[in-house]
Amino acid sequence: MVGNLISDFVKGKKKFDYPVSIQKGITLHRLIDRFTDDHPATHEAKKFFRADYRLYNAVFIDVVYDYFLANDPDVFSEISLFTFSKEVYQVLDDHFDALPVRFATIVPYMKSYNWFYNYRSRSGIKSSFAGIVRRATYLSESDTAFSLFEKFNNELGECYRKFIPDITIYARQEFDKLTGS
């Protein structure tokens, strides 16, 4: 789990600076990112953000998928998502010394605003979009992204529903390969 969460903060071969279990999480995250980016449903979803956000459209789609995942009754109930988010924060606390500095600085915000749980709400998504813009070099506003999310919510939900069965199978297969399960 730690490797999966820190993957975007660990560039290239820096992953080999971590224990094997964390390396496997980083590898899994990268495989999932590639699969997600190449999936036809993701290509379809990106078109709603492409004109306004160009290369950043994939980042917005990741957050959109998180919203639909957090609200997917086949995956989480409101209570199980809350419990899961608390467990994730505990794992991060338990491995805090292993976290990249840039990631470690945002963990307190993740916890205090309960990012994982708040993917469930539209206000949480709006905040996540604003966070993308704060961290991006070439973006200056996120209101358009949130408006697009609202306007095309049904279509984006349909993209998620096309995507989720495939990513679930793929992620399980890759996890099993990496862990020898």
Secondary structure, 3 states (H helix, E strand, C coil): CHHHHHHHHCCHHHHHHCCHHHHHHHHHHHHHHHHHHHCHHHHHHHHHHHHHHHHHHHHHHHHHHHHHHHCCCCCCCHHHHHHHHHHHHHHHHHCHHHCCHHHHHHHHHHHHCCHHHHCCCHHHHHHHHHHHHHHCCCCCCCHHHHHHHHHCHHHHHHHHHHHHHHHHHHHHHHHHHHHCC
